[in-house]
């Protein structure tokens, strides 16, 4: 009978644990031992850039006051930024065919939306395009707040410049209508870009969003937090929605017992605020 292979302890594991604990404290992202290889791969460039010899000296840097400016770089390196225009298209179809018509019929002049965990900007720009195409010049105008914890990715979103590959999920008409071609790629038209306010925000911290919202997109973000943080976020999202507002979440995410939060499930990964 073959004996199971037992992995020998890696002397660097303590440093990965310390970095994982720091990421959790700063961003709420859970990185268990199974993620140590990911940490190693993603921090290779940061170790070199900071002049550290290895993961041990990098972890040591992070533990000192001199390492405080490195914390945003650490979070940027660790966070996952996978996105594209009109990802999970059914959510944008619901936005165009149900949300916009209802608000137009209610004589609303604006739609207040939040893209939480917006990455490089494709999601909030898709929200703006979907609203515009559904309402034209006669319907409510979008006012969109787009947030992410990664300062670098927010800077890129503000630049509004995308490669041909990144715009491949758009139709030729959409590229012509909302972008102009430059030697560096496709640049978002100013009239679309100004409908989105990009800002850095930690979802587990203070939310500098004062108005109640008609729509919240928070997709494939909450899965990186522990259960306690997830439940707290679902409750906070519900509290920020207007009655009748919509919450769109990721394909692998579910809200347990949404009725307790004043929400009802109205479709796959789609919820509405019903009271509270």
Secondary structure, DSSP 8 states (H G I E B T S, - for coil): ----------TTHHHHHHHHHHHHHHH-----GGGHHHHHHHHHHHHHHTT-SSHHHHHHHHTSGGGGGGHHHHHHHHS-----TTSSHHHHHHIIIIIHHHHHHTT-SEEEEEEET-TTTHHHHHHHHHHHHHHTTTS-EEEEEEEES-HHHHHHHHHTEE-TTTTTTS-HHHHHHHEEEETTEEEE-HHHHTTEEEEE--TTS-----S-EEEEEE-SSGGGS-HHHHHHHHHHHHHHEEEEEEEEE-TT---TTGGGGTEEEEETTEEEE---
